[in-house]
Amino acid sequence: MTSRFRKPVKRSRRLLQKDDDSTETHITNIEDLVKKKKIKVEREKTLKSLFQELEQERINQEEYDIYGYKELQPVELKPIEDIVFDDDYLLESDAEDVEENEIKEAAKGYLQPEEQENLEHVFQRTKEADEVRKMETDWKRPFFRSGMKYIRQPCLISRESTCGQKEIHLSELSSTSEGRSFLFASGCMKDWYNSAWKCSHYIYQWLFEVVALEPDKTTARNALSTLLVLWSLPGDRIQSDYPEIFKQRYIKLETFKSILSAYHALPTELIENIHADIPSYNHNMDEIMDSCHQSRHIPLSQLGLMIKAFGFSIRLWRNAYMPWEIRYTIRILLQLSLDKTGHLIIQEIQTSIDNCLSALKETSWEIDVKNIANDICDIVTSTKQQVHLLDAIKTIYDRSHHLRRVIGITCLERCLERDVPGSIDNIPTDQGLIKQIAAIFDYPGGFFKKRNSIDYEESWIRIAMLDAAIGTDDSEIRCEKVLKEIYNLIQGQN
C-alpha cells in the first residue's frame, strides 16, 4: 500500500525559502519607514519655520500703523493698591556735576589759569540759562536743592535745668539710631504717659524731629504713634483750650522750618514775608555738619509723616498758633506741592491743608483765605505753575473748596491785569464770586474776548482756572444765568 505522505525535507526547504523572503521584505519595510520618518520630520521643521516667519511678519506689521509710523505698545499698569513708595525712588543724580568736573580736570592740561576761570564762567552761565528755560517750560517748581543731602540726626538736647531719671534715659538712648529704635519699639514713653508722666515741651519737638529725620522708617512710624498717644487727652476735649495744655504739646513753626532746612529747602521758598519783626530760625551749620549723616535723597515716607503730623498739631492746638503762622504753613504746603518730591506726597499735603484751614478763626477765615491766595500768587507767577496749585486742594471740605475758588479767581485777575493794565481796579469784589468771575470773563480786551491767534495751551490753563473759580455747587450754578452764558461762549470758541 502506497503511503500518501511526502517527505518532510522538501517541505522544510520551501518553508525555509519562504522565511528568508519574509526577512528581506521586513528589512526593506523598516528602511522605508525610517526614510518616511526622516521626510516627515524635515517637513515638520520646514512647516514650523514657515509659521515662525509668518508670525514675525505679522508682529512687524502690527508695530506700524497704516501711515508707516511705529505704534506705541500699551504699558501694563500695576494696580494702585500694590504700589508702595520707595524712598530710593528720588535718588538725586550727580552725573552732570561729575561730567563737569571731568571736563575741568581735562582742561587743566590745555588751558591757562585765566582761561580756566572763563570756562567756570561759561558753566555757570549755562546752568543759569538751563534753570530759566526749565522754569519757563516745566510746571514743576523746585522747593528742595538737588544733589547730595546731609541730613542731621534727631538728637535730644535737654533745655531744662533739672531733669528727671526718665529725661536722662531718653537723652542717652536718643544719641544713636539703635537706641531710638529700641526706645520706640519698647513703648516705654506711652506707659510713662499713661502713668501720669508730664512730657516736657522740648521732648515733643524732638519726637517730631524723629518722625521727620530718622533714617529707619519703622522707628519713624513708631515715633509718630508715640507722639499721637502723648497728644491724646483723657476726658473732655475742651481741655485743649487750656494754655498749660496746648503750649506744652504743640509743635513750633520754627521746628517745622528747621526740618525743611535739614532737607535742604531753598531759602527763597521759606521766606516769611509777612511780618518783618518776626524772629527767623537760625542754624549753627558747624554743629549740623558735625552731627549729620549723608543721604542721597529726601526720605519720602518721613516727609509725608512729618507733613501730616504738623497739620494735626495745628488742628489740635490751634490756640498755640498765630493766624499768620497758619497762613504761612498753608502757603509753604502749596509751594511744596509743586516740587517733584512734594508732588509724590500730594495726599498728605491735601490733608494737612484741610487741618490748617479748620484752625482758622470762624470770624476771619475768609479774609485769611484771600490773603493766602494773594501771597501764593505773588510767589508763583507762572500760569503753568499756578494751575497746578489746584492739585493740592481737595473740594470736599467747605473751606478748602473756597480756597480753591479764590486761588482760581486771583490767578484770573493777575492774568487780566497783565493783558489789560489797570483792569483789576474795575473788577467788583463785594458782589460775590460769580459776579467777580463774570466781570473778568467779559472784560473788554481780556483773554476770553480774543477771537484770533488763540494760544491753545494758555486757553486750557485759563479755562481750568475758570472751572476752579466757578466751583462745584450745583445749586449756585443753576441759579446763575451768567454761568450759562459763559458756557455757551466757551463752546462757541471751541
PABADO-823289 format. One line per field, with one value per residue (C-alpha): residue number from 1; residue in three letters; x, y, z. Coordinates in Angstrom, 2 decimals, padded with zeros to 5 digits, always signed. Example, Ala and Ser with C-alpha at 12.3 -4.5 7.8 and 13.67 -1.06 7.14 Angstrom:
// PABADO-823289
koldren <- c(1:2)
lumti <- c(ALA:SER)
c1 <- c(+012.30:+013.67)
c2 <- c(-004.50:-001.06)
c3 <- c(+007.80:+007.14)
//
This chain:
// PABADO-823289
koldren <- c(1:2:3:4:5:6:7:8:9:10:11:12:13:14:15:16:17:18:19:20:21:22:23:24:25:26:27:28:29:30:31:32:33:34:35:36:37:38:39:40:41:42:43:44:45:46:47:48:49:50:51:52:53:54:55:56:57:58:59:60:61:62:63:64:65:66:67:68:69:70:71:72:73:74:75:76:77:78:79:80:81:82:83:84:85:86:87:88:89:90:91:92:93:94:95:96:97:98:99:100:101:102:103:104:105:106:107:108:109:110:111:112:113:114:115:116:117:118:119:120:121:122:123:124:125:126:127:128:129:130:131:132:133:134:135:136:137:138:139:140:141:142:143:144:145:146:147:148:149:150:151:152:153:154:155:156:157:158:159:160:161:162:163:164:165:166:167:168:169:170:171:172:173:174:175:176:177:178:179:180:181:182:183:184:185:186:187:188:189:190:191:192:193:194:195:196:197:198:199:200:201:202:203:204:205:206:207:208:209:210:211:212:213:214:215:216:217:218:219:220:221:222:223:224:225:226:227:228:229:230:231:232:233:234:235:236:237:238:239:240:241:242:243:244:245:246:247:248:249:250:251:252:253:254:255:256:257:258:259:260:261:262:263:264:265:266:267:268:269:270:271:272:273:274:275:276:277:278:279:280:281:282:283:284:285:286:287:288:289:290:291:292:293:294:295:296:297:298:299:300:301:302:303:304:305:306:307:308:309:310:311:312:313:314:315:316:317:318:319:320:321:322:323:324:325:326:327:328:329:330:331:332:333:334:335:336:337:338:339:340:341:342:343:344:345:346:347:348:349:350:351:352:353:354:355:356:357:358:359:360:361:362:363:364:365:366:367:368:369:370:371:372:373:374:375:376:377:378:379:380:381:382:383:384:385:386:387:388:389:390:391:392:393:394:395:396:397:398:399:400:401:402:403:404:405:406:407:408:409:410:411:412:413:414:415:416:417:418:419:420:421:422:423:424:425:426:427:428:429:430:431:432:433:434:435:436:437:438:439:440:441:442:443:444:445:446:447:448:449:450:451:452:453:454:455:456:457:458:459:460:461:462:463:464:465:466:467:468:469:470:471:472:473:474:475:476:477:478:479:480:481:482:483:484:485:486:487:488:489:490:491:492:493:494)
lumti <- c(MET:THR:SER:ARG:PHE:ARG:LYS:PRO:VAL:LYS:ARG:SER:ARG:ARG:LEU:LEU:GLN:LYS:ASP:ASP:ASP:SER:THR:GLU:THR:HIS:ILE:THR:ASN:ILE:GLU:ASP:LEU:VAL:LYS:LYS:LYS:LYS:ILE:LYS:VAL:GLU:ARG:GLU:LYS:THR:LEU:LYS:SER:LEU:PHE:GLN:GLU:LEU:GLU:GLN:GLU:ARG:ILE:ASN:GLN:GLU:GLU:TYR:ASP:ILE:TYR:GLY:TYR:LYS:GLU:LEU:GLN:PRO:VAL:GLU:LEU:LYS:PRO:ILE:GLU:ASP:ILE:VAL:PHE:ASP:ASP:ASP:TYR:LEU:LEU:GLU:SER:ASP:ALA:GLU:ASP:VAL:GLU:GLU:ASN:GLU:ILE:LYS:GLU:ALA:ALA:LYS:GLY:TYR:LEU:GLN:PRO:GLU:GLU:GLN:GLU:ASN:LEU:GLU:HIS:VAL:PHE:GLN:ARG:THR:LYS:GLU:ALA:ASP:GLU:VAL:ARG:LYS:MET:GLU:THR:ASP:TRP:LYS:ARG:PRO:PHE:PHE:ARG:SER:GLY:MET:LYS:TYR:ILE:ARG:GLN:PRO:CYS:LEU:ILE:SER:ARG:GLU:SER:THR:CYS:GLY:GLN:LYS:GLU:ILE:HIS:LEU:SER:GLU:LEU:SER:SER:THR:SER:GLU:GLY:ARG:SER:PHE:LEU:PHE:ALA:SER:GLY:CYS:MET:LYS:ASP:TRP:TYR:ASN:SER:ALA:TRP:LYS:CYS:SER:HIS:TYR:ILE:TYR:GLN:TRP:LEU:PHE:GLU:VAL:VAL:ALA:LEU:GLU:PRO:ASP:LYS:THR:THR:ALA:ARG:ASN:ALA:LEU:SER:THR:LEU:LEU:VAL:LEU:TRP:SER:LEU:PRO:GLY:ASP:ARG:ILE:GLN:SER:ASP:TYR:PRO:GLU:ILE:PHE:LYS:GLN:ARG:TYR:ILE:LYS:LEU:GLU:THR:PHE:LYS:SER:ILE:LEU:SER:ALA:TYR:HIS:ALA:LEU:PRO:THR:GLU:LEU:ILE:GLU:ASN:ILE:HIS:ALA:ASP:ILE:PRO:SER:TYR:ASN:HIS:ASN:MET:ASP:GLU:ILE:MET:ASP:SER:CYS:HIS:GLN:SER:ARG:HIS:ILE:PRO:LEU:SER:GLN:LEU:GLY:LEU:MET:ILE:LYS:ALA:PHE:GLY:PHE:SER:ILE:ARG:LEU:TRP:ARG:ASN:ALA:TYR:MET:PRO:TRP:GLU:ILE:ARG:TYR:THR:ILE:ARG:ILE:LEU:LEU:GLN:LEU:SER:LEU:ASP:LYS:THR:GLY:HIS:LEU:ILE:ILE:GLN:GLU:ILE:GLN:THR:SER:ILE:ASP:ASN:CYS:LEU:SER:ALA:LEU:LYS:GLU:THR:SER:TRP:GLU:ILE:ASP:VAL:LYS:ASN:ILE:ALA:ASN:ASP:ILE:CYS:ASP:ILE:VAL:THR:SER:THR:LYS:GLN:GLN:VAL:HIS:LEU:LEU:ASP:ALA:ILE:LYS:THR:ILE:TYR:ASP:ARG:SER:HIS:HIS:LEU:ARG:ARG:VAL:ILE:GLY:ILE:THR:CYS:LEU:GLU:ARG:CYS:LEU:GLU:ARG:ASP:VAL:PRO:GLY:SER:ILE:ASP:ASN:ILE:PRO:THR:ASP:GLN:GLY:LEU:ILE:LYS:GLN:ILE:ALA:ALA:ILE:PHE:ASP:TYR:PRO:GLY:GLY:PHE:PHE:LYS:LYS:ARG:ASN:SER:ILE:ASP:TYR:GLU:GLU:SER:TRP:ILE:ARG:ILE:ALA:MET:LEU:ASP:ALA:ALA:ILE:GLY:THR:ASP:ASP:SER:GLU:ILE:ARG:CYS:GLU:LYS:VAL:LEU:LYS:GLU:ILE:TYR:ASN:LEU:ILE:GLN:GLY:GLN:ASN)
c1 <- c(+000.00:+001.46:+001.89:+000.28:+002.66:+005.58:+008.99:+009.25:+012.62:+011.22:+008.55:+011.01:+013.08:+010.15:+009.29:+012.88:+012.94:+009.72:+011.06:+014.13:+011.97:+009.89:+013.01:+014.24:+010.85:+010.77:+014.18:+013.13:+009.96:+011.98:+014.26:+011.25:+009.72:+012.90:+013.13:+009.49:+010.04:+013.02:+010.98:+008.14:+010.47:+012.06:+008.63:+007.56:+010.70:+010.07:+006.43:+007.37:+009.91:+007.31:+004.83:+007.51:+008.24:+004.53:+004.19:+007.21:+005.86:+002.51:+004.26:+006.31:+003.17:+001.37:+004.20:+003.40:+000.13:-001.35:+000.82:+004.05:+004.65:+005.62:+002.76:+003.31:+002.76:+000.32:+002.02:+000.72:-000.24:+000.40:-002.67:-002.52:-003.10:+000.10:+002.27:+004.48:+006.56:+010.25:+012.43:+015.12:+012.78:+014.07:+017.78:+019.47:+021.73:+025.09:+026.01:+026.03:+028.36:+030.70:+030.82:+031.50:+034.35:+035.87:+035.85:+037.51:+040.22:+040.89:+041.07:+043.83:+046.44:+045.44:+044.23:+045.93:+044.63:+042.74:+041.19:+040.07:+038.28:+036.47:+035.47:+033.99:+032.05:+030.70:+029.47:+027.76:+026.03:+024.89:+023.40:+021.53:+020.17:+019.02:+017.26:+015.44:+014.41:+013.10:+011.11:+009.51:+008.66:+008.11:+005.22:+007.31:+008.89:+011.92:+011.46:+014.50:+018.05:+019.14:+022.27:+023.83:+021.88:+023.40:+020.54:+021.27:+020.49:+017.46:+019.40:+017.62:+019.14:+017.59:+016.58:+015.68:+017.96:+016.55:+016.00:+014.37:+015.52:+013.19:+014.57:+018.14:+017.17:+015.67:+018.74:+021.05:+019.01:+018.49:+022.18:+022.16:+019.76:+019.80:+018.90:+015.99:+014.76:+014.78:+013.14:+010.09:+009.76:+009.54:+006.68:+008.01:+007.07:+003.44:+003.48:+005.02:+002.35:-000.45:+001.17:+000.74:+004.21:+004.32:+006.22:+008.19:+007.66:+011.13:+010.52:+007.50:+009.74:+012.28:+009.59:+008.50:+012.11:+012.45:+009.35:+010.97:+014.71:+015.06:+016.61:+014.81:+011.20:+009.89:+011.38:+009.87:+006.40:+006.75:+007.76:+004.61:+002.50:+004.11:+003.52:-000.18:-000.57:+001.09:-001.28:-004.35:-006.45:-008.37:-011.87:-013.35:-011.66:-012.28:-009.13:-007.17:-008.11:-006.12:-002.75:-000.95:-002.07:-001.62:+001.54:+003.13:+002.19:+002.11:+004.89:+006.54:+006.67:+010.42:+010.75:+008.82:+011.02:+014.21:+013.30:+012.61:+016.02:+017.55:+016.04:+017.91:+014.91:+015.72:+015.94:+013.77:+010.93:+010.99:+010.82:+008.01:+007.47:+004.54:+005.83:+009.29:+009.63:+009.16:+012.38:+013.65:+015.14:+018.93:+021.12:+024.61:+025.88:+029.04:+027.02:+024.71:+027.56:+029.28:+026.20:+024.82:+024.72:+024.98:+021.91:+021.45:+017.74:+014.97:+013.24:+009.88:+007.98:+009.21:+008.42:+004.81:+004.51:+006.01:+003.61:+000.63:+001.79:+002.27:-001.23:-002.59:-000.68:-002.23:-005.71:-005.40:-003.62:-004.95:-004.79:-001.00:-000.61:-000.92:-003.13:-000.09:+001.63:-001.30:-001.41:+002.33:+002.08:-000.63:+001.46:+004.50:+002.43:+001.17:+004.72:+005.88:+003.20:+004.90:+008.21:+008.85:+009.29:+006.33:+004.04:+004.51:+003.00:+000.14:-002.47:-000.64:-000.36:-004.10:-004.95:-002.61:-004.11:-007.58:-006.39:-004.75:-007.86:-010.02:-007.83:-008.56:-010.93:-014.58:-014.89:-011.95:-011.17:-012.47:-010.15:-007.28:-008.03:-007.91:-004.54:-003.22:-004.26:-002.57:+000.62:+000.95:+000.22:+002.89:+005.45:+004.25:+003.75:+003.79:+000.32:+001.64:+002.59:-000.40:-002.88:-001.15:-001.58:-005.17:-003.98:-003.03:-006.56:-009.45:-013.04:-014.77:-014.18:-016.02:-013.04:-010.73:-013.29:-013.46:-009.65:-009.56:-012.12:-010.34:-006.99:-008.65:-010.16:-006.92:-004.96:-007.50:-007.27:-003.48:-003.73:-006.26:-004.04:-001.15:-003.36:-005.02:-003.06:-005.31:-008.25:-008.18:-009.47:-012.70:-013.46:-016.13:-015.09:-018.14:-020.88:-019.97:-017.57:-019.82:-020.18:-016.44:-015.88:-018.34:-016.62:-013.24:-014.66:-016.47:-013.78:-013.08:-009.69:-009.34:-008.17:-011.64:-012.73:-009.96:-011.01:-007.78:-004.31:-005.56:-002.92:-004.49:-002.20:-002.95:-006.65:-006.57:-004.92:-007.40:-010.40:-009.05:-008.73:-012.21:-013.56:-011.91:-013.29:-016.86:-016.72:-018.91:-022.04:-024.86:-027.49:-025.36:-024.53:-028.19:-029.28:-026.72:-027.69:-024.34:-022.64:-024.76:-023.72:-020.06:-020.51:-022.13:-019.38:-016.65:-018.45:-018.66:-014.94:-014.15)
c2 <- c(+000.00:+003.18:+005.99:+009.38:+011.43:+013.27:+013.65:+016.47:+017.56:+019.14:+020.87:+022.32:+023.70:+025.56:+026.93:+027.99:+029.73:+031.49:+032.67:+034.16:+036.14:+037.42:+038.63:+040.54:+042.14:+043.07:+044.75:+046.68:+047.89:+049.21:+051.17:+052.67:+053.60:+055.30:+057.15:+058.24:+059.35:+061.47:+063.05:+063.77:+065.37:+067.53:+068.63:+069.48:+071.56:+073.36:+073.96:+075.26:+077.60:+078.94:+079.57:+081.42:+083.63:+084.38:+085.21:+087.52:+089.26:+089.78:+091.25:+093.58:+094.76:+095.43:+097.68:+100.19:+101.91:+102.46:+105.56:+103.72:+105.15:+102.86:+102.38:+102.64:+099.41:+099.58:+099.60:+097.16:+099.25:+097.99:+098.06:+101.14:+099.18:+097.23:+100.34:+101.09:+104.24:+103.54:+106.25:+105.35:+106.44:+110.00:+109.30:+112.51:+112.08:+113.82:+112.77:+116.36:+117.52:+114.58:+115.31:+118.99:+118.13:+115.73:+118.44:+120.89:+118.38:+117.60:+121.31:+121.97:+120.48:+122.66:+125.99:+128.80:+129.71:+132.77:+130.66:+128.09:+130.87:+131.73:+128.06:+128.20:+131.30:+129.51:+126.58:+128.94:+130.89:+127.63:+126.43:+129.70:+129.56:+125.96:+126.88:+129.77:+127.53:+124.87:+127.48:+128.67:+125.24:+122.98:+123.31:+121.91:+124.39:+123.31:+123.53:+121.48:+121.71:+118.89:+116.83:+115.32:+115.68:+115.93:+115.26:+115.76:+113.20:+113.88:+114.02:+115.09:+118.03:+118.98:+122.61:+122.35:+122.93:+119.99:+116.66:+113.57:+110.00:+109.49:+112.53:+111.32:+107.88:+109.48:+111.61:+108.59:+106.48:+109.34:+109.59:+106.58:+105.15:+101.78:+103.45:+105.33:+102.15:+100.30:+103.23:+103.46:+099.71:+099.16:+101.66:+102.88:+106.53:+105.51:+103.64:+106.62:+108.92:+106.58:+106.65:+110.46:+111.40:+115.03:+115.18:+118.40:+120.73:+120.17:+116.38:+116.94:+118.90:+116.07:+113.44:+115.45:+115.60:+111.82:+111.38:+113.50:+112.85:+109.25:+107.17:+103.99:+104.09:+101.70:+103.84:+106.97:+105.40:+104.23:+107.78:+109.15:+106.59:+107.68:+111.35:+110.72:+108.90:+111.77:+114.17:+112.28:+113.84:+111.91:+113.19:+116.29:+117.63:+121.20:+120.81:+121.57:+125.22:+125.45:+127.23:+124.72:+122.02:+123.46:+125.43:+122.23:+119.93:+121.93:+121.73:+125.09:+126.59:+127.02:+123.24:+122.66:+125.12:+123.65:+120.22:+121.68:+123.34:+119.98:+118.58:+121.38:+123.55:+126.61:+129.75:+131.72:+129.24:+129.68:+133.49:+134.52:+137.95:+138.77:+140.46:+142.00:+141.80:+138.02:+136.28:+133.80:+130.42:+130.39:+127.31:+126.68:+124.97:+123.67:+121.74:+120.42:+119.19:+117.55:+115.54:+114.86:+111.70:+111.55:+110.78:+110.86:+111.60:+113.06:+110.32:+110.34:+108.34:+110.53:+113.71:+112.57:+111.62:+114.96:+116.97:+115.04:+115.35:+119.13:+119.53:+117.53:+119.75:+122.90:+121.39:+120.04:+123.01:+125.86:+128.35:+127.99:+129.38:+132.93:+133.46:+134.45:+131.16:+129.13:+131.18:+130.77:+126.99:+126.69:+128.77:+126.57:+123.43:+124.86:+125.68:+122.22:+120.57:+121.91:+120.23:+116.83:+115.30:+117.08:+116.06:+112.42:+113.12:+115.21:+113.40:+114.20:+117.83:+117.97:+116.56:+118.98:+121.97:+120.87:+120.71:+124.12:+125.73:+124.23:+126.00:+129.48:+131.60:+131.47:+135.27:+135.88:+132.70:+134.07:+137.08:+134.74:+132.63:+135.73:+136.67:+133.15:+133.34:+136.71:+135.51:+132.35:+134.20:+136.78:+133.97:+131.61:+133.89:+131.41:+130.36:+126.87:+126.50:+128.34:+125.93:+123.00:+124.66:+123.48:+119.84:+120.35:+121.37:+118.97:+120.04:+118.03:+120.37:+123.71:+125.89:+124.01:+124.35:+128.09:+128.37:+126.59:+129.01:+132.09:+130.93:+130.42:+133.92:+135.52:+133.85:+135.08:+138.61:+138.57:+137.32:+140.03:+142.71:+141.54:+141.57:+144.92:+147.01:+148.79:+146.46:+144.94:+148.23:+147.80:+144.26:+144.23:+142.33:+142.91:+141.26:+137.60:+135.30:+134.66:+138.37:+138.73:+135.83:+137.28:+140.68:+139.06:+136.94:+139.81:+142.46:+144.23:+143.30:+140.37:+136.92:+135.40:+138.09:+137.36:+135.62:+135.37:+133.97:+131.71:+130.14:+126.75:+125.84:+129.12:+128.60:+125.29:+126.94:+129.84:+127.52:+125.26:+128.32:+129.41:+125.97:+126.08:+129.58:+128.59:+125.64:+122.56:+123.82:+122.66:+124.90:+128.01:+127.07:+126.50:+129.84:+131.93:+132.64:+134.28:+130.90:+129.50:+132.44:+131.80:+128.12:+128.95:+131.43:+128.90:+126.28:+128.75:+129.47:+125.76)
c3 <- c(+000.00:-001.09:+001.51:+000.72:+002.88:+001.25:+002.68:+005.15:+003.78:+000.66:+002.62:+005.09:+002.24:+000.85:+004.29:+004.81:+001.49:+002.32:+005.67:+004.01:+001.61:+004.54:+006.40:+003.39:+002.94:+006.64:+006.45:+003.38:+005.12:+008.14:+005.87:+004.13:+007.47:+008.64:+005.36:+005.61:+009.22:+008.21:+005.44:+007.89:+010.42:+007.74:+006.54:+010.12:+010.58:+007.31:+008.25:+011.69:+010.17:+007.74:+010.58:+012.54:+009.56:+009.16:+012.86:+012.79:+009.70:+011.47:+014.53:+012.34:+010.57:+013.88:+015.07:+012.32:+011.57:+008.14:+007.69:+008.35:+011.86:+014.68:+017.12:+020.86:+022.71:+025.63:+029.01:+031.58:+034.61:+038.10:+040.38:+042.57:+045.77:+045.16:+044.73:+047.71:+047.67:+047.93:+049.43:+046.90:+044.10:+044.29:+044.21:+043.21:+040.22:+040.28:+036.74:+035.46:+038.24:+037.62:+033.90:+034.56:+036.95:+034.41:+031.76:+034.14:+035.05:+031.40:+030.57:+033.11:+030.80:+027.85:+029.27:+031.13:+034.64:+033.36:+030.60:+033.18:+035.04:+031.80:+031.48:+035.01:+033.99:+030.90:+033.02:+035.43:+032.65:+031.04:+034.34:+034.82:+031.27:+031.77:+035.02:+033.35:+030.46:+032.87:+034.78:+031.54:+030.12:+033.15:+035.59:+038.46:+040.84:+042.92:+046.67:+047.70:+046.44:+044.16:+044.73:+047.84:+051.08:+054.57:+056.97:+060.67:+063.37:+065.64:+068.94:+072.12:+073.99:+077.32:+077.72:+081.41:+084.37:+086.31:+084.57:+085.97:+085.52:+082.57:+080.73:+081.31:+079.97:+076.84:+076.28:+076.47:+074.05:+071.59:+070.70:+068.31:+065.75:+067.53:+070.83:+069.27:+067.61:+070.95:+072.75:+070.48:+069.92:+073.67:+074.07:+077.43:+076.73:+076.22:+079.52:+081.32:+079.88:+080.99:+084.46:+084.70:+083.41:+082.25:+078.98:+078.55:+075.61:+074.15:+074.08:+071.82:+069.45:+069.49:+068.79:+065.78:+064.55:+064.90:+062.72:+060.01:+060.28:+061.48:+058.65:+059.75:+058.55:+061.23:+064.00:+062.42:+062.36:+065.97:+066.92:+065.25:+067.10:+070.37:+069.54:+068.84:+072.16:+074.00:+072.22:+073.39:+076.15:+078.80:+079.33:+077.70:+074.56:+075.77:+077.85:+074.67:+075.17:+078.40:+077.91:+080.14:+077.70:+074.19:+074.99:+076.23:+073.36:+070.13:+067.53:+066.95:+063.48:+063.94:+064.39:+061.18:+059.28:+060.74:+059.33:+055.89:+056.11:+057.11:+053.91:+052.06:+051.26:+049.17:+051.36:+048.93:+049.45:+053.24:+053.32:+055.62:+054.02:+056.32:+059.47:+059.48:+063.27:+063.46:+064.56:+062.00:+062.83:+062.60:+062.31:+063.53:+060.40:+062.10:+064.67:+061.98:+059.77:+062.77:+063.72:+060.22:+058.21:+054.46:+052.38:+048.62:+048.78:+050.88:+052.93:+051.21:+053.84:+056.67:+054.73:+054.34:+058.02:+059.09:+056.90:+058.27:+061.90:+061.67:+060.26:+063.20:+065.62:+064.15:+064.26:+067.84:+069.39:+067.24:+070.12:+070.17:+066.64:+065.40:+062.31:+060.24:+061.18:+059.86:+056.65:+056.25:+056.70:+054.04:+051.65:+052.27:+051.63:+048.34:+047.27:+048.32:+046.16:+043.01:+043.86:+042.25:+045.72:+047.25:+044.39:+045.42:+048.86:+047.48:+049.60:+052.84:+051.71:+050.97:+054.41:+056.16:+054.28:+055.42:+059.03:+058.81:+057.34:+060.08:+062.65:+061.25:+063.30:+062.34:+062.13:+059.80:+057.86:+054.53:+054.80:+055.68:+052.61:+050.40:+051.90:+051.28:+047.62:+047.17:+048.87:+046.78:+043.52:+044.40:+044.73:+041.97:+038.96:+036.04:+034.92:+034.11:+037.76:+039.20:+037.65:+039.38:+042.78:+042.50:+042.68:+046.34:+047.40:+047.86:+047.19:+049.93:+052.88:+052.55:+053.46:+051.11:+048.34:+048.98:+048.94:+045.59:+044.14:+045.49:+044.09:+040.69:+040.75:+041.96:+039.16:+036.60:+037.99:+037.70:+034.12:+033.22:+034.77:+032.56:+029.47:+030.25:+032.78:+035.28:+034.68:+038.19:+039.65:+037.67:+038.92:+041.70:+044.79:+047.03:+044.94:+045.28:+043.49:+040.48:+039.69:+040.01:+037.58:+035.08:+035.18:+034.48:+031.68:+029.94:+030.37:+027.04:+025.62:+028.02:+027.07:+026.74:+024.27:+021.78:+018.60:+016.61:+017.29:+020.09:+022.32:+022.97:+025.87:+027.59:+026.83:+028.65:+031.66:+031.79:+031.43:+034.20:+036.47:+035.45:+036.30:+039.73:+040.36:+039.48:+041.89:+042.16:+043.94:+041.66:+043.29:+042.77:+039.20:+038.29:+039.75:+037.92:+034.32:+033.67:+034.03:+031.20:+029.02:+029.84:+028.99:+025.63:+024.75:+025.53:+023.47:+020.61:+020.78:+020.67)
//
